[in-house]
Amino acid sequence: MLNITHLQYPSIRVLITHEANEVTAHALEFDIVSTGKDIKEAENNLCEAIVSQIVFAQSKDILDSIWHPAPKEYFDKWDNLQKAC
């Protein structure tokens, strides 16, 4: 008998913005925002925030609550950037 397992890992779209001396990373599927002094720090902080959100939701058995998308305007920004590339 063949045992098949299927896993799908969702994509997470991240908008990166630069303002003054700060970089902002916004995970659109979670509507989680993090900042840093550069892209790497902002991304690392964002990853930590996402993991914390998932761990908390799992501990409370409310994993469905983690999917809270950003407002439509941010997805529109994403789409416009994709079209420009």
Helices and strands as residue ranges (DSSP letters): E 14-19, E 22-27, E 32-36, H 39-59, G 63-66, H 72-84
